[in-house]
């Protein structure tokens, strides 16, 4: 019998099964791919959360300014009430707010409207936030 040549069980030029498993298990750089996928989603959720926070804070401030303005309209006049409403708003809302003070059946009402979104206005969502308060005379 002739001696058979020593072989490793693989053809020349093809990677072994062990080498294939090593190549498939190599996850080098996968963290960067996951980061690249999840980061824009995280930024989008963060942007929505910030906009919602600023929207609710603006509604509270608008409600307070409308209440103060409607209350003072009976004693100080409509012009003073509009100025008081504008000065009661924070700086980032003063320029954006449309304020109307008008008499109603039993007293005065103040309506304040601001366009939403407040912070990220490039989003194209033009939603009005309106607060109206009526106060008796």
PyMOL commands that set and color helices and strands:
alter all, ss='L'
color gray80, all
select helices_A, chain A and resi 17-25+30-76+78-88+91-94+121-123
alter helices_A, ss='H'
color red, helices_A
select strands_A, chain A and resi 98-104+107-116+127-136
alter strands_A, ss='S'
color yellow, strands_A
deselect
rebuild
show_as cartoon
